[in-house]
Amino acid sequence: MEDNGMTREELISLTIDKYTDLQRIKKSNGGVENKELDYQIKVTLAKLSSLGISVEDITL
């Protein structure tokens, strides 16, 4: 499976990186509600889930 010239493994790695970046932003946000950030996290979780990746071990 390739997406825009990326292998499945590259796509998974990139998506995990995005998810962890979003988690760090959320944590540093100090509990302030940010609907856009929450939405981005939710979408990224859905993408990882569709790729068969569990994020239990990488969720802050």
C-alpha distance matrix in Angstrom:
0.0 3.8 6.9 10.2 9.5 8.4 6.3 5.8 9.3 10.7 9.9 11.6 14.3 15.1 15.3 17.5 19.6 20.2 21.2 23.6 25.0 25.8 27.4 29.6 30.6 31.5 33.5 35.4 36.2 39.0 38.4 38.8 37.0 34.2 32.6 30.0 29.0 28.8 26.7 24.2 24.1 23.6 20.7 19.0 19.8 18.3 14.9 15.1 16.2 13.4 11.1 13.7 15.6 19.4 21.4 24.8 25.3 24.5 26.5 29.8
3.8 0.0 3.8 6.5 5.8 5.2 4.8 6.0 9.3 9.2 8.5 11.3 13.4 13.4 14.2 16.9 18.3 18.7 20.3 22.7 23.6 24.5 26.5 28.5 29.2 30.5 32.6 34.1 34.9 37.9 37.6 37.7 36.0 33.0 31.5 28.6 27.7 28.1 25.8 23.1 23.4 23.4 20.2 18.4 19.9 18.6 15.0 15.5 17.4 14.8 12.5 15.7 16.9 20.7 22.1 25.7 26.0 24.7 26.6 29.6
6.9 3.8 0.0 3.8 5.4 5.1 6.7 7.5 10.6 9.4 7.6 10.9 13.0 12.0 12.6 15.8 16.9 16.6 18.5 21.1 21.6 22.2 24.6 26.5 26.9 28.2 30.6 31.9 32.4 35.6 35.2 35.1 33.2 30.1 28.6 25.5 24.8 25.4 23.0 20.2 21.0 21.1 17.7 16.2 18.2 16.9 13.2 14.5 16.7 14.1 12.5 16.1 17.0 20.6 21.5 25.3 25.8 24.0 25.5 28.3
10.2 6.5 3.8 0.0 3.8 5.5 8.6 10.5 12.9 10.8 9.6 13.3 14.6 12.9 14.1 17.5 17.8 17.3 19.8 22.3 22.1 22.9 25.7 27.2 27.3 28.9 31.5 32.4 32.8 36.2 36.1 35.7 34.0 30.7 29.3 25.9 25.5 26.5 24.1 21.1 22.4 22.9 19.4 17.9 20.5 19.5 15.8 17.3 19.8 17.5 15.9 19.6 20.1 23.6 24.1 27.9 28.2 26.1 27.5 30.0
9.5 5.8 5.4 3.8 0.0 3.8 6.7 9.7 11.6 9.6 9.8 13.4 14.2 13.2 15.1 18.0 18.2 18.5 21.1 23.1 23.2 24.5 27.0 28.3 28.8 30.6 32.8 33.7 34.5 37.8 38.0 37.8 36.4 33.2 32.0 28.7 27.9 29.0 26.9 23.7 24.5 25.2 21.9 20.0 22.3 21.6 17.8 18.6 21.2 19.0 16.8 20.2 20.6 24.2 24.8 28.5 28.4 26.5 28.3 30.8
8.4 5.2 5.1 5.5 3.8 0.0 3.7 6.5 8.0 5.9 6.2 9.7 10.5 9.9 11.9 14.5 14.9 15.6 18.0 19.8 20.3 21.7 23.9 25.3 26.1 27.9 29.8 30.9 31.9 35.1 35.2 35.4 34.1 31.0 30.0 26.9 25.7 26.6 24.8 21.5 21.9 22.7 19.7 17.3 19.4 19.0 15.2 15.4 18.2 16.4 13.9 17.0 17.1 20.6 21.2 24.9 24.7 22.8 24.8 27.4
6.3 4.8 6.7 8.6 6.7 3.7 0.0 3.8 5.4 5.2 6.3 8.6 9.9 10.6 12.3 14.3 15.4 16.6 18.4 20.1 21.2 22.7 24.4 26.0 27.2 28.7 30.4 31.9 33.1 36.0 36.0 36.5 35.2 32.4 31.4 28.5 27.0 27.5 25.9 22.8 22.6 23.2 20.4 17.9 19.2 18.8 15.1 14.6 17.1 15.3 12.2 14.9 15.3 18.9 20.0 23.5 23.2 21.8 24.2 27.1
5.8 6.0 7.5 10.5 9.7 6.5 3.8 0.0 3.8 5.5 5.1 6.1 8.6 9.9 10.5 12.2 14.2 15.3 16.4 18.3 19.9 21.1 22.4 24.4 25.8 26.9 28.5 30.4 31.5 34.2 33.9 34.6 33.1 30.6 29.4 26.9 25.3 25.3 23.7 20.9 20.3 20.5 18.0 15.4 16.2 15.8 12.2 11.4 13.5 11.9 8.6 11.2 11.7 15.4 16.9 20.3 20.3 19.3 21.5 24.7
9.3 9.3 10.6 12.9 11.6 8.0 5.4 3.8 0.0 3.8 5.4 5.1 6.1 8.6 9.9 10.5 12.3 14.2 15.3 16.5 18.3 20.0 21.0 22.6 24.4 25.7 26.9 28.7 30.2 32.8 32.8 33.8 32.7 30.3 29.6 27.2 25.1 25.3 24.2 21.2 20.1 20.9 18.9 15.8 16.4 16.8 13.4 11.7 14.1 13.5 9.9 11.6 11.1 14.5 15.5 18.8 18.2 17.1 19.8 22.7
10.7 9.2 9.4 10.8 9.6 5.9 5.2 5.5 3.8 0.0 3.8 5.4 5.1 6.1 8.5 9.8 10.5 12.3 14.2 15.4 16.5 18.4 19.9 21.2 22.6 24.4 25.8 27.1 28.6 31.4 31.7 32.4 31.4 28.8 28.3 25.5 23.5 24.2 23.2 19.8 19.2 20.5 18.2 15.1 16.5 17.1 13.6 12.4 15.6 14.9 11.7 14.1 13.2 16.3 16.6 20.1 19.4 17.6 20.0 22.6
9.9 8.5 7.6 9.6 9.8 6.2 6.3 5.1 5.4 3.8 0.0 3.8 5.5 5.2 6.1 8.6 9.9 10.6 12.2 14.3 15.3 16.5 18.3 20.1 21.2 22.5 24.4 25.9 27.0 29.9 29.8 30.3 28.9 26.2 25.3 22.6 20.9 21.4 19.9 16.7 16.4 17.3 14.7 11.9 13.5 13.7 10.1 9.6 12.7 11.8 9.1 12.1 11.5 14.7 15.1 18.8 18.7 16.8 18.7 21.4
11.6 11.3 10.9 13.3 13.4 9.7 8.6 6.1 5.1 5.4 3.8 0.0 3.8 5.5 5.2 6.1 8.6 9.9 10.4 12.2 14.2 15.3 16.4 18.4 20.0 21.0 22.5 24.4 25.6 28.2 28.0 28.9 27.7 25.3 24.6 22.3 20.1 20.2 19.2 16.2 15.0 15.9 14.0 10.7 11.5 12.2 9.0 7.2 10.3 10.3 7.3 9.4 8.0 11.2 11.6 15.2 15.1 13.5 15.6 18.6
14.3 13.4 13.0 14.6 14.2 10.5 9.9 8.6 6.1 5.1 5.5 3.8 0.0 3.8 5.5 5.2 6.2 8.7 9.9 10.6 12.3 14.3 15.3 16.6 18.5 20.0 21.1 22.7 24.4 27.0 27.3 28.3 27.5 25.2 25.0 22.6 20.1 20.6 20.2 16.9 15.7 17.3 15.8 12.2 13.2 14.8 11.9 9.8 13.2 13.9 10.9 12.6 10.4 12.8 12.3 15.7 14.7 12.6 15.1 17.6
15.1 13.4 12.0 12.9 13.2 9.9 10.6 9.9 8.6 6.1 5.2 5.5 3.8 0.0 3.8 5.5 5.1 6.3 8.7 10.0 10.6 12.4 14.3 15.5 16.7 18.5 20.1 21.3 22.6 25.6 25.9 26.5 25.6 23.0 22.8 20.0 17.8 18.8 18.1 14.5 14.0 16.0 14.1 10.6 12.7 14.2 11.2 10.2 14.0 14.3 12.1 14.4 12.4 14.7 13.7 17.3 16.7 14.0 15.8 17.9
15.3 14.2 12.6 14.1 15.1 11.9 12.3 10.5 9.9 8.5 6.1 5.2 5.5 3.8 0.0 3.8 5.3 5.0 6.2 8.7 9.8 10.6 12.3 14.3 15.4 16.5 18.4 20.1 21.0 23.8 23.7 24.3 23.1 20.5 19.9 17.4 15.2 15.7 14.9 11.6 10.7 12.3 10.5 7.0 8.9 10.5 7.7 6.9 10.7 11.4 9.8 12.1 10.0 12.1 11.0 14.7 14.9 12.3 13.4 15.9
17.5 16.9 15.8 17.5 18.0 14.5 14.3 12.2 10.5 9.8 8.6 6.1 5.2 5.5 3.8 0.0 3.8 5.4 5.0 6.2 8.5 9.8 10.5 12.4 14.3 15.2 16.5 18.4 19.9 22.3 22.3 23.5 22.6 20.6 20.5 18.5 15.7 15.9 15.9 12.8 10.9 12.9 12.1 8.4 9.1 11.6 9.7 7.4 10.9 12.6 10.8 11.9 8.9 10.1 8.4 11.9 11.4 8.7 10.4 12.9
19.6 18.3 16.9 17.8 18.2 14.9 15.4 14.2 12.3 10.5 9.9 8.6 6.2 5.1 5.3 3.8 0.0 3.8 5.5 5.2 6.1 8.6 9.9 10.7 12.4 14.3 15.4 16.6 18.4 21.1 21.7 22.6 22.2 20.0 20.4 18.1 15.2 16.3 16.6 13.1 11.8 14.5 13.8 10.2 11.8 14.5 12.5 10.9 14.5 16.0 14.2 15.7 12.7 13.7 11.5 14.5 13.6 10.3 11.8 13.3
20.2 18.7 16.6 17.3 18.5 15.6 16.6 15.3 14.2 12.3 10.6 9.9 8.7 6.3 5.0 5.4 3.8 0.0 3.8 5.5 5.1 6.2 8.6 10.0 10.6 12.3 14.3 15.5 16.5 19.5 19.8 20.2 19.5 16.9 17.1 14.5 11.8 13.2 13.2 9.5 8.9 11.8 10.9 7.6 10.0 12.6 10.9 10.4 13.9 15.3 14.3 16.2 13.6 14.4 12.1 15.3 15.2 11.7 12.1 13.5
21.2 20.3 18.5 19.8 21.1 18.0 18.4 16.4 15.3 14.2 12.2 10.4 9.9 8.7 6.2 5.0 5.5 3.8 0.0 3.8 5.4 5.2 6.2 8.7 9.9 10.5 12.3 14.3 15.3 17.8 17.7 18.5 17.7 15.6 15.7 13.8 10.8 11.1 11.7 8.7 6.5 9.4 9.5 6.1 7.3 10.6 9.9 8.8 11.8 14.0 13.4 14.5 11.6 11.7 8.9 11.8 12.1 8.8 8.6 10.4
23.6 22.7 21.1 22.3 23.1 19.8 20.1 18.3 16.5 15.4 14.3 12.2 10.6 10.0 8.7 6.2 5.2 5.5 3.8 0.0 3.8 5.4 5.0 6.2 8.7 9.8 10.5 12.3 14.1 16.4 16.9 18.3 18.1 16.5 17.4 15.9 12.4 13.0 14.4 11.6 9.3 12.4 13.1 9.9 10.5 14.1 13.5 11.7 14.6 17.1 16.1 16.7 13.3 12.8 9.6 11.7 11.0 7.2 7.5 8.3
25.0 23.6 21.6 22.1 23.2 20.3 21.2 19.9 18.3 16.5 15.3 14.2 12.3 10.6 9.8 8.5 6.1 5.1 5.4 3.8 0.0 3.8 5.4 5.2 6.3 8.7 10.0 10.7 12.3 15.2 16.1 16.9 17.0 15.0 16.2 14.3 10.9 12.6 14.0 10.9 9.6 13.3 13.7 10.9 12.5 15.8 15.0 14.1 17.2 19.3 18.5 19.7 16.5 16.4 13.2 15.4 14.7 10.9 10.7 10.6
25.8 24.5 22.2 22.9 24.5 21.7 22.7 21.1 20.0 18.4 16.5 15.3 14.3 12.4 10.6 9.8 8.6 6.2 5.2 5.4 3.8 0.0 3.8 5.5 5.1 6.1 8.6 9.9 10.4 13.4 13.6 14.1 13.7 11.5 12.5 10.8 7.2 8.8 10.4 7.7 6.4 10.2 11.1 9.0 10.7 13.9 13.8 13.5 16.1 18.3 18.3 19.4 16.5 16.1 12.8 14.9 15.1 11.6 10.2 10.2
27.4 26.5 24.6 25.7 27.0 23.9 24.4 22.4 21.0 19.9 18.3 16.4 15.3 14.3 12.3 10.5 9.9 8.6 6.2 5.0 5.4 3.8 0.0 3.8 5.4 5.1 6.2 8.6 9.8 11.9 12.0 13.4 13.4 12.3 13.6 12.9 9.1 9.5 12.0 10.1 7.5 10.9 12.7 10.6 10.9 14.6 15.1 14.0 16.2 19.0 18.9 19.3 16.1 14.8 11.2 12.4 12.5 9.1 7.0 6.4
29.6 28.5 26.5 27.2 28.3 25.3 26.0 24.4 22.6 21.2 20.1 18.4 16.6 15.5 14.3 12.4 10.7 10.0 8.7 6.2 5.2 5.5 3.8 0.0 3.8 5.4 5.1 6.1 8.5 10.7 12.0 13.4 14.4 13.4 15.6 14.7 11.0 12.2 14.9 12.8 10.9 14.5 16.1 13.9 14.6 18.2 18.4 17.2 19.6 22.3 21.9 22.4 19.0 17.8 14.1 15.1 14.4 10.9 9.5 7.7
30.6 29.2 26.9 27.3 28.8 26.1 27.2 25.8 24.4 22.6 21.2 20.0 18.5 16.7 15.4 14.3 12.4 10.6 9.9 8.7 6.3 5.1 5.4 3.8 0.0 3.8 5.5 5.2 6.1 9.3 10.5 11.0 11.8 10.4 12.9 11.8 8.3 10.5 13.1 11.3 10.4 14.0 15.5 13.9 15.3 18.5 18.8 18.4 20.8 23.3 23.2 24.2 21.1 20.1 16.5 17.8 17.6 14.1 12.3 10.6
31.5 30.5 28.2 28.9 30.6 27.9 28.7 26.9 25.7 24.4 22.5 21.0 20.0 18.5 16.5 15.2 14.3 12.3 10.5 9.8 8.7 6.1 5.1 5.4 3.8 0.0 3.8 5.5 5.0 7.5 7.5 8.5 9.0 8.3 10.7 10.7 7.2 8.1 11.4 10.6 9.1 12.2 14.5 13.6 14.2 17.4 18.5 18.1 19.9 22.6 23.1 23.6 20.6 19.2 15.6 16.3 16.8 13.7 11.0 9.2
33.5 32.6 30.6 31.5 32.8 29.8 30.4 28.5 26.9 25.8 24.4 22.5 21.1 20.1 18.4 16.5 15.4 14.3 12.3 10.5 10.0 8.6 6.2 5.1 5.5 3.8 0.0 3.8 5.4 6.2 7.2 9.5 11.1 11.4 14.1 14.5 11.0 11.5 15.0 14.2 12.1 15.1 17.6 16.3 16.4 19.9 20.9 19.9 21.7 24.7 24.9 25.0 21.7 19.8 16.1 16.1 16.0 13.1 10.5 7.6
35.4 34.1 31.9 32.4 33.7 30.9 31.9 30.4 28.7 27.1 25.9 24.4 22.7 21.3 20.1 18.4 16.6 15.5 14.3 12.3 10.7 9.9 8.6 6.1 5.2 5.5 3.8 0.0 3.8 5.3 8.0 9.4 11.7 11.8 15.1 15.1 11.9 13.5 16.7 15.7 14.4 17.7 19.8 18.5 19.2 22.6 23.3 22.6 24.7 27.5 27.5 27.9 24.6 23.1 19.3 19.6 19.2 16.1 13.9 11.0
36.2 34.9 32.4 32.8 34.5 31.9 33.1 31.5 30.2 28.6 27.0 25.6 24.4 22.6 21.0 19.9 18.4 16.5 15.3 14.1 12.3 10.4 9.8 8.5 6.1 5.0 5.4 3.8 0.0 3.8 5.7 5.8 8.2 8.5 12.0 12.5 9.9 11.5 14.8 14.5 13.7 16.6 18.9 18.3 19.1 22.2 23.3 23.1 24.9 27.5 28.1 28.6 25.7 24.1 20.5 20.9 21.1 18.1 15.4 12.9
39.0 37.9 35.6 36.2 37.8 35.1 36.0 34.2 32.8 31.4 29.9 28.2 27.0 25.6 23.8 22.3 21.1 19.5 17.8 16.4 15.2 13.4 11.9 10.7 9.3 7.5 6.2 5.3 3.8 0.0 3.8 5.6 8.9 10.6 14.1 15.4 12.9 13.6 17.2 17.4 16.2 18.7 21.4 20.9 21.2 24.3 25.8 25.3 26.8 29.7 30.3 30.5 27.4 25.4 21.7 21.5 21.7 19.1 16.2 13.2
38.4 37.6 35.2 36.1 38.0 35.2 36.0 33.9 32.8 31.7 29.8 28.0 27.3 25.9 23.7 22.3 21.7 19.8 17.7 16.9 16.1 13.6 12.0 12.0 10.5 7.5 7.2 8.0 5.7 3.8 0.0 3.8 6.2 8.8 11.8 13.9 11.7 11.5 15.3 16.1 14.8 16.7 19.8 19.8 19.6 22.5 24.5 24.2 25.2 28.2 29.2 29.2 26.4 24.2 20.8 20.3 21.2 19.0 15.6 13.0
38.8 37.7 35.1 35.7 37.8 35.4 36.5 34.6 33.8 32.4 30.3 28.9 28.3 26.5 24.3 23.5 22.6 20.2 18.5 18.3 16.9 14.1 13.4 13.4 11.0 8.5 9.5 9.4 5.8 5.6 3.8 0.0 3.8 6.4 9.7 11.9 10.5 11.0 14.3 15.4 15.0 16.9 19.6 20.0 20.4 23.0 24.8 25.1 26.3 28.9 30.1 30.5 27.9 26.1 22.8 22.9 23.9 21.4 18.1 15.9
37.0 36.0 33.2 34.0 36.4 34.1 35.2 33.1 32.7 31.4 28.9 27.7 27.5 25.6 23.1 22.6 22.2 19.5 17.7 18.1 17.0 13.7 13.4 14.4 11.8 9.0 11.1 11.7 8.2 8.9 6.2 3.8 0.0 3.8 6.3 9.1 8.6 8.3 11.3 13.1 13.0 14.3 17.0 18.0 18.4 20.5 22.6 23.3 24.2 26.5 28.1 28.7 26.5 24.8 21.8 22.1 23.6 21.2 17.8 16.4
34.2 33.0 30.1 30.7 33.2 31.0 32.4 30.6 30.3 28.8 26.2 25.3 25.2 23.0 20.5 20.6 20.0 16.9 15.6 16.5 15.0 11.5 12.3 13.4 10.4 8.3 11.4 11.8 8.5 10.6 8.8 6.4 3.8 0.0 3.8 5.6 5.4 6.3 8.7 10.1 10.8 12.4 14.5 15.6 16.6 18.6 20.3 21.3 22.6 24.6 26.1 27.1 25.0 23.8 20.9 21.9 23.4 20.6 17.6 16.6
32.6 31.5 28.6 29.3 32.0 30.0 31.4 29.4 29.6 28.3 25.3 24.6 25.0 22.8 19.9 20.5 20.4 17.1 15.7 17.4 16.2 12.5 13.6 15.6 12.9 10.7 14.1 15.1 12.0 14.1 11.8 9.7 6.3 3.8 0.0 3.8 5.5 5.0 6.1 8.6 9.9 10.4 12.2 14.2 15.2 16.4 18.4 19.9 20.8 22.5 24.4 25.6 23.9 23.0 20.5 21.7 23.7 21.2 18.2 17.9
30.0 28.6 25.5 25.9 28.7 26.9 28.5 26.9 27.2 25.5 22.6 22.3 22.6 20.0 17.4 18.5 18.1 14.5 13.8 15.9 14.3 10.8 12.9 14.7 11.8 10.7 14.5 15.1 12.5 15.4 13.9 11.9 9.1 5.6 3.8 0.0 3.8 5.4 5.0 6.2 8.6 9.8 10.5 12.2 14.1 15.3 16.5 18.3 19.8 21.1 22.7 24.4 22.8 22.4 20.0 21.8 23.5 20.7 18.1 18.2
29.0 27.7 24.8 25.5 27.9 25.7 27.0 25.3 25.1 23.5 20.9 20.1 20.1 17.8 15.2 15.7 15.2 11.8 10.8 12.4 10.9 7.2 9.1 11.0 8.3 7.2 11.0 11.9 9.9 12.9 11.7 10.5 8.6 5.4 5.5 3.8 0.0 3.8 5.4 5.1 6.2 8.6 10.0 10.6 12.3 14.3 15.4 16.5 18.2 20.0 21.2 22.6 20.5 19.9 17.1 18.8 20.2 17.2 14.7 14.6
28.8 28.1 25.4 26.5 29.0 26.6 27.5 25.3 25.3 24.2 21.4 20.2 20.6 18.8 15.7 15.9 16.3 13.2 11.1 13.0 12.6 8.8 9.5 12.2 10.5 8.1 11.5 13.5 11.5 13.6 11.5 11.0 8.3 6.3 5.0 5.4 3.8 0.0 3.8 5.5 5.1 6.2 8.7 9.9 10.5 12.4 14.4 15.4 16.3 18.4 20.1 21.0 19.1 18.0 15.5 16.8 18.8 16.3 13.4 13.7
26.7 25.8 23.0 24.1 26.9 24.8 25.9 23.7 24.2 23.2 19.9 19.2 20.2 18.1 14.9 15.9 16.6 13.2 11.7 14.4 14.0 10.4 12.0 14.9 13.1 11.4 15.0 16.7 14.8 17.2 15.3 14.3 11.3 8.7 6.1 5.0 5.4 3.8 0.0 3.8 5.4 5.0 6.2 8.5 9.8 10.6 12.4 14.3 15.2 16.5 18.6 19.9 18.6 18.2 16.2 18.2 20.4 18.0 15.5 16.5
24.2 23.1 20.2 21.1 23.7 21.5 22.8 20.9 21.2 19.8 16.7 16.2 16.9 14.5 11.6 12.8 13.1 9.5 8.7 11.6 10.9 7.7 10.1 12.8 11.3 10.6 14.2 15.7 14.5 17.4 16.1 15.4 13.1 10.1 8.6 6.2 5.1 5.5 3.8 0.0 3.8 5.4 5.2 6.1 8.5 9.9 10.6 12.3 14.1 15.4 16.7 18.5 16.9 16.9 14.8 17.3 19.0 16.2 14.3 15.4
24.1 23.4 21.0 22.4 24.5 21.9 22.6 20.3 20.1 19.2 16.4 15.0 15.7 14.0 10.7 10.9 11.8 8.9 6.5 9.3 9.6 6.4 7.5 10.9 10.4 9.1 12.1 14.4 13.7 16.2 14.8 15.0 13.0 10.8 9.9 8.6 6.2 5.1 5.4 3.8 0.0 3.8 5.5 5.1 6.1 8.6 9.9 10.5 12.1 14.2 15.3 16.4 14.4 13.8 11.4 13.6 15.4 12.7 10.6 12.0
23.6 23.4 21.1 22.9 25.2 22.7 23.2 20.5 20.9 20.5 17.3 15.9 17.3 16.0 12.3 12.9 14.5 11.8 9.4 12.4 13.3 10.2 10.9 14.5 14.0 12.2 15.1 17.7 16.6 18.7 16.7 16.9 14.3 12.4 10.4 9.8 8.6 6.2 5.0 5.4 3.8 0.0 3.8 5.5 5.1 6.3 8.8 10.0 10.5 12.4 14.4 15.3 13.9 13.4 11.8 13.8 16.4 14.4 12.2 14.2
20.7 20.2 17.7 19.4 21.9 19.7 20.4 18.0 18.9 18.2 14.7 14.0 15.8 14.1 10.5 12.1 13.8 10.9 9.5 13.1 13.7 11.1 12.7 16.1 15.5 14.5 17.6 19.8 18.9 21.4 19.8 19.6 17.0 14.5 12.2 10.5 10.0 8.7 6.2 5.2 5.5 3.8 0.0 3.8 5.4 5.0 6.3 8.7 9.8 10.6 12.6 14.3 13.5 14.0 13.0 15.8 18.0 15.9 14.5 16.8
19.0 18.4 16.2 17.9 20.0 17.3 17.9 15.4 15.8 15.1 11.9 10.7 12.2 10.6 7.0 8.4 10.2 7.6 6.1 9.9 10.9 9.0 10.6 13.9 13.9 13.6 16.3 18.5 18.3 20.9 19.8 20.0 18.0 15.6 14.2 12.2 10.6 9.9 8.5 6.1 5.1 5.5 3.8 0.0 3.8 5.4 5.0 6.2 8.5 9.8 10.7 12.5 11.0 11.7 10.4 13.6 15.3 12.9 12.2 14.6
19.8 19.9 18.2 20.5 22.3 19.4 19.2 16.2 16.4 16.5 13.5 11.5 13.2 12.7 8.9 9.1 11.8 10.0 7.3 10.5 12.5 10.7 10.9 14.6 15.3 14.2 16.4 19.2 19.1 21.2 19.6 20.4 18.4 16.6 15.2 14.1 12.3 10.5 9.8 8.5 6.1 5.1 5.4 3.8 0.0 3.8 5.4 5.1 6.0 8.6 9.8 10.5 8.9 8.7 7.7 10.6 12.9 11.3 10.3 13.3
18.3 18.6 16.9 19.5 21.6 19.0 18.8 15.8 16.8 17.1 13.7 12.2 14.8 14.2 10.5 11.6 14.5 12.6 10.6 14.1 15.8 13.9 14.6 18.2 18.5 17.4 19.9 22.6 22.2 24.3 22.5 23.0 20.5 18.6 16.4 15.3 14.3 12.4 10.6 9.9 8.6 6.3 5.0 5.4 3.8 0.0 3.8 5.5 5.0 6.1 8.6 9.8 9.6 10.3 10.5 13.3 15.9 14.7 13.9 17.0
14.9 15.0 13.2 15.8 17.8 15.2 15.1 12.2 13.4 13.6 10.1 9.0 11.9 11.2 7.7 9.7 12.5 10.9 9.9 13.5 15.0 13.8 15.1 18.4 18.8 18.5 20.9 23.3 23.3 25.8 24.5 24.8 22.6 20.3 18.4 16.5 15.4 14.4 12.4 10.6 9.9 8.8 6.3 5.0 5.4 3.8 0.0 3.8 5.4 5.1 6.4 8.8 8.7 10.7 11.1 14.5 16.4 14.9 14.9 18.1
15.1 15.5 14.5 17.3 18.6 15.4 14.6 11.4 11.7 12.4 9.6 7.2 9.8 10.2 6.9 7.4 10.9 10.4 8.8 11.7 14.1 13.5 14.0 17.2 18.4 18.1 19.9 22.6 23.1 25.3 24.2 25.1 23.3 21.3 19.9 18.3 16.5 15.4 14.3 12.3 10.5 10.0 8.7 6.2 5.1 5.5 3.8 0.0 3.8 5.4 5.0 6.4 5.2 7.2 7.8 11.4 13.0 11.8 12.4 15.9
16.2 17.4 16.7 19.8 21.2 18.2 17.1 13.5 14.1 15.6 12.7 10.3 13.2 14.0 10.7 10.9 14.5 13.9 11.8 14.6 17.2 16.1 16.2 19.6 20.8 19.9 21.7 24.7 24.9 26.8 25.2 26.3 24.2 22.6 20.8 19.8 18.2 16.3 15.2 14.1 12.1 10.5 9.8 8.5 6.0 5.0 5.4 3.8 0.0 3.8 5.3 4.9 5.2 6.5 8.3 11.1 13.5 13.3 13.5 17.1
13.4 14.8 14.1 17.5 19.0 16.4 15.3 11.9 13.5 14.9 11.8 10.3 13.9 14.3 11.4 12.6 16.0 15.3 14.0 17.1 19.3 18.3 19.0 22.3 23.3 22.6 24.7 27.5 27.5 29.7 28.2 28.9 26.5 24.6 22.5 21.1 20.0 18.4 16.5 15.4 14.2 12.4 10.6 9.8 8.6 6.1 5.1 5.4 3.8 0.0 3.8 5.4 7.5 9.8 11.9 14.8 17.0 16.6 17.0 20.6
11.1 12.5 12.5 15.9 16.8 13.9 12.2 8.6 9.9 11.7 9.1 7.3 10.9 12.1 9.8 10.8 14.2 14.3 13.4 16.1 18.5 18.3 18.9 21.9 23.2 23.1 24.9 27.5 28.1 30.3 29.2 30.1 28.1 26.1 24.4 22.7 21.2 20.1 18.6 16.7 15.3 14.4 12.6 10.7 9.8 8.6 6.4 5.0 5.3 3.8 0.0 3.8 5.6 9.1 11.3 14.5 15.9 15.5 16.7 20.4
13.7 15.7 16.1 19.6 20.2 17.0 14.9 11.2 11.6 14.1 12.1 9.4 12.6 14.4 12.1 11.9 15.7 16.2 14.5 16.7 19.7 19.4 19.3 22.4 24.2 23.6 25.0 27.9 28.6 30.5 29.2 30.5 28.7 27.1 25.6 24.4 22.6 21.0 19.9 18.5 16.4 15.3 14.3 12.5 10.5 9.8 8.8 6.4 4.9 5.4 3.8 0.0 3.8 6.6 9.8 12.4 14.0 14.4 15.8 19.5
15.6 16.9 17.0 20.1 20.6 17.1 15.3 11.7 11.1 13.2 11.5 8.0 10.4 12.4 10.0 8.9 12.7 13.6 11.6 13.3 16.5 16.5 16.1 19.0 21.1 20.6 21.7 24.6 25.7 27.4 26.4 27.9 26.5 25.0 23.9 22.8 20.5 19.1 18.6 16.9 14.4 13.9 13.5 11.0 8.9 9.6 8.7 5.2 5.2 7.5 5.6 3.8 0.0 3.8 6.4 9.3 10.5 10.7 12.3 16.0
19.4 20.7 20.6 23.6 24.2 20.6 18.9 15.4 14.5 16.3 14.7 11.2 12.8 14.7 12.1 10.1 13.7 14.4 11.7 12.8 16.4 16.1 14.8 17.8 20.1 19.2 19.8 23.1 24.1 25.4 24.2 26.1 24.8 23.8 23.0 22.4 19.9 18.0 18.2 16.9 13.8 13.4 14.0 11.7 8.7 10.3 10.7 7.2 6.5 9.8 9.1 6.6 3.8 0.0 3.8 5.7 7.6 8.6 9.7 13.5
21.4 22.1 21.5 24.1 24.8 21.2 20.0 16.9 15.5 16.6 15.1 11.6 12.3 13.7 11.0 8.4 11.5 12.1 8.9 9.6 13.2 12.8 11.2 14.1 16.5 15.6 16.1 19.3 20.5 21.7 20.8 22.8 21.8 20.9 20.5 20.0 17.1 15.5 16.2 14.8 11.4 11.8 13.0 10.4 7.7 10.5 11.1 7.8 8.3 11.9 11.3 9.8 6.4 3.8 0.0 3.8 5.5 5.3 6.0 9.8
24.8 25.7 25.3 27.9 28.5 24.9 23.5 20.3 18.8 20.1 18.8 15.2 15.7 17.3 14.7 11.9 14.5 15.3 11.8 11.7 15.4 14.9 12.4 15.1 17.8 16.3 16.1 19.6 20.9 21.5 20.3 22.9 22.1 21.9 21.7 21.8 18.8 16.8 18.2 17.3 13.6 13.8 15.8 13.6 10.6 13.3 14.5 11.4 11.1 14.8 14.5 12.4 9.3 5.7 3.8 0.0 3.8 5.6 5.7 9.0
25.3 26.0 25.8 28.2 28.4 24.7 23.2 20.3 18.2 19.4 18.7 15.1 14.7 16.7 14.9 11.4 13.6 15.2 12.1 11.0 14.7 15.1 12.5 14.4 17.6 16.8 16.0 19.2 21.1 21.7 21.2 23.9 23.6 23.4 23.7 23.5 20.2 18.8 20.4 19.0 15.4 16.4 18.0 15.3 12.9 15.9 16.4 13.0 13.5 17.0 15.9 14.0 10.5 7.6 5.5 3.8 0.0 3.8 5.9 8.5
24.5 24.7 24.0 26.1 26.5 22.8 21.8 19.3 17.1 17.6 16.8 13.5 12.6 14.0 12.3 8.7 10.3 11.7 8.8 7.2 10.9 11.6 9.1 10.9 14.1 13.7 13.1 16.1 18.1 19.1 19.0 21.4 21.2 20.6 21.2 20.7 17.2 16.3 18.0 16.2 12.7 14.4 15.9 12.9 11.3 14.7 14.9 11.8 13.3 16.6 15.5 14.4 10.7 8.6 5.3 5.6 3.8 0.0 3.8 6.4
26.5 26.6 25.5 27.5 28.3 24.8 24.2 21.5 19.8 20.0 18.7 15.6 15.1 15.8 13.4 10.4 11.8 12.1 8.6 7.5 10.7 10.2 7.0 9.5 12.3 11.0 10.5 13.9 15.4 16.2 15.6 18.1 17.8 17.6 18.2 18.1 14.7 13.4 15.5 14.3 10.6 12.2 14.5 12.2 10.3 13.9 14.9 12.4 13.5 17.0 16.7 15.8 12.3 9.7 6.0 5.7 5.9 3.8 0.0 3.8
29.8 29.6 28.3 30.0 30.8 27.4 27.1 24.7 22.7 22.6 21.4 18.6 17.6 17.9 15.9 12.9 13.3 13.5 10.4 8.3 10.6 10.2 6.4 7.7 10.6 9.2 7.6 11.0 12.9 13.2 13.0 15.9 16.4 16.6 17.9 18.2 14.6 13.7 16.5 15.4 12.0 14.2 16.8 14.6 13.3 17.0 18.1 15.9 17.1 20.6 20.4 19.5 16.0 13.5 9.8 9.0 8.5 6.4 3.8 0.0
